[in-house]
Amino acid sequence: MEQPIRVAQVLNRMDSGGIEAVVMNYYRHIDRSKVQFDFYFAEDSSFPQRKELKRLGAGIYYVPAYSRPFAYHKALHTAFKTRGYRVVHAHLSTMSVFALLAAWRAGVPIRICHNHSTADWGEGKKTLLKYLLRPFNKLFSTDWFACGETAGRWMYGNRAFKKGKVHVMPNAIDTEKFSYDAEARCRLRVELGIPQDAFVIGNVGRFTYAKNHIFLLNLLKELQPNRQDICMLFVGEGELRQQIAQQAESMGLLDKIVFSGLRNDVHKIYSVMDVFCLPSFYEGMPVVALEAQANGLPCLFSNRMTKEVILTHLAQQLPLQDVDLWVNALQKVQRESGRTLPETYNISFAGKWLQNFYLKRET
């Protein structure tokens, strides 16, 4: 029996982030008798996907964090050379350079750089590093991927995108899985301590600078005096979680906020919400935006994000400098019971595309 080609998927961590979710979605929907994934990620990851990956036959390999670049590069170079990969797919955006260099040195013929984001100068040195590393990713890769047009143009340049050198691999989802569930709405509101008649503003994402959670606190402060039934639901963890909780307490908002932490039922949690807000400073193509729209939620996104994020008539983009516009929009929203997203964002369609890409490039 012919063995499947094995593709080394290189991620920063295996926690519960958006990139991990995207790769897992694709992995579940490829023909694993033809293409198998091996996962490489930081050794201190929480790794909630462990059981599923073992069941599906994935290779699981821990490596040092890329904050230790020499140890990281050495571990990957040794692994790629020893295991004889023909395809390495790096999901580290500009930091992919270290994995791509290791693959190039190991003689891997197909080296995919995959950009999932952009940048914002509010992150200072981190953003400067992104700009410094960006050109080297093109140097050591053979194929250029991005989650959307904006991310593709930012990483590889307008000329490369116009010439069709950039492959857009959408952050596709199982749209049916995220359909509105009335039973889950009632049950989970009880579990989370949210009144059934509350107006719930939801957000799903890591507590990081890019996600701009402080904006949501300011928004809640403006809404609270005139809407006593309001509740803010934060789903996720991250390095700024405690800081946001402390800020909420100092603003007198804690009794209006639920921090759910990480959940393995996020696809049901969307049904708890009445509106979804993502005021990010920057994004690539956030998978949570697709999930929320598939659930039928009205969505408010910042205009710092790509316009590609608008997939239904219930979504809109607003400027971060005008809180009043967000307040007015929230007073008019009305959820629906699910929406049909474009076919390109359906994982059944997208999974076949990626599988065929690997198979054609490998031969």
Secondary structure as GFF3:
##gff-version 3
##sequence-region A 1 363
A	DSSP	beta_strand	5	10	.	.	.	ID=ss1
A	DSSP	alpha_helix	18	28	.	.	.	ID=ss2
A	DSSP	beta_strand	35	42	.	.	.	ID=ss3
A	DSSP	alpha_helix	50	56	.	.	.	ID=ss4
A	DSSP	beta_strand	59	63	.	.	.	ID=ss5
A	DSSP	alpha_helix	69	83	.	.	.	ID=ss6
A	DSSP	beta_strand	87	90	.	.	.	ID=ss7
A	DSSP	three_ten_helix	93	96	.	.	.	ID=ss8
A	DSSP	alpha_helix	97	105	.	.	.	ID=ss9
A	DSSP	beta_strand	110	115	.	.	.	ID=ss10
A	DSSP	three_ten_helix	121	123	.	.	.	ID=ss11
A	DSSP	alpha_helix	125	140	.	.	.	ID=ss12
A	DSSP	beta_strand	143	146	.	.	.	ID=ss13
A	DSSP	alpha_helix	149	156	.	.	.	ID=ss14
A	DSSP	alpha_helix	158	162	.	.	.	ID=ss15
A	DSSP	beta_strand	166	168	.	.	.	ID=ss16
A	DSSP	three_ten_helix	175	178	.	.	.	ID=ss17
A	DSSP	alpha_helix	182	192	.	.	.	ID=ss18
A	DSSP	beta_strand	199	204	.	.	.	ID=ss19
A	DSSP	three_ten_helix	209	211	.	.	.	ID=ss20
A	DSSP	alpha_helix	213	223	.	.	.	ID=ss21
A	DSSP	three_ten_helix	224	226	.	.	.	ID=ss22
A	DSSP	beta_strand	230	235	.	.	.	ID=ss23
A	DSSP	alpha_helix	241	250	.	.	.	ID=ss24
A	DSSP	three_ten_helix	254	256	.	.	.	ID=ss25
A	DSSP	beta_strand	257	261	.	.	.	ID=ss26
A	DSSP	alpha_helix	266	269	.	.	.	ID=ss27
A	DSSP	three_ten_helix	270	272	.	.	.	ID=ss28
A	DSSP	beta_strand	275	278	.	.	.	ID=ss29
A	DSSP	alpha_helix	287	294	.	.	.	ID=ss30
A	DSSP	beta_strand	299	302	.	.	.	ID=ss31
A	DSSP	three_ten_helix	307	309	.	.	.	ID=ss32
A	DSSP	beta_strand	315	318	.	.	.	ID=ss33
A	DSSP	alpha_helix	323	330	.	.	.	ID=ss34
A	DSSP	three_ten_helix	343	345	.	.	.	ID=ss35
A	DSSP	alpha_helix	347	362	.	.	.	ID=ss36
###
